[in-house]
Amino acid sequence: MRMVGAHVARGLFPWPEQRALYDAAVTSLGATSRRGYAVALRALAHFDARGQVAAIRRPTLVVAGDRDTMVPLAPKLRLAAAIPGARIVVVPASGHATPYDQPATFNRVLLEFLGQH
């Protein structure tokens, strides 16, 4: 599982300045059981809420990293557009794990959003 963890962590934290985050992700993901990881992957592969997002009637914030190599920006833009009144914020110099690689920006954006709602 450590090799799987290293592969996934490379996508989450690909830049040299993120080495500590990468190492922590490898350790955490490497500790996951094969069965648990397989179950999680199956759940992700079969999860599809696209038909339900238009029914969301609560303030919604979609946060996207502009350097995310795991999930492109286009689906995030579509998600925000499909939720009535949703707001999307694209965080500069951030990948897939914005709360970890840009915590100050993420927290500011989140607190501003919560303060408005």
C-alpha positions, 0 to 999 in steps of 0.5 A: 500500500505504500507504493499506492500511497506514494502514487496518490500523494504525487498527485496531491502534492507534486511540488518540491515545497510540499515535501512534508505534506507528500510524506505525511500523505504517503504515511497515512495512505500507506497505512490504509488496508488494501480492502479499505482502499478498494472499497473506497475506490469502488464507492468513488467510481459508482458515486454520481450525484449530478442529478441531485445537485440542482435540488441544493437550496443552501449556500454552497461554496466550491473551492478549486485549486488552479493547479489541481492535476487530479480533478480538472477545473471544468467539472468544478465549474460545471458543479458550481453552475449546476447548484443554484446560487453557488459560488466558486473560488479558484485558489491560485498556486493550489492543487487538489488539497487546497486546505493543506497547500494554501491553508491561509487562503482557504480559511479566509475564503471559507470564513468570508463565505460563512460570515455572509451566510 
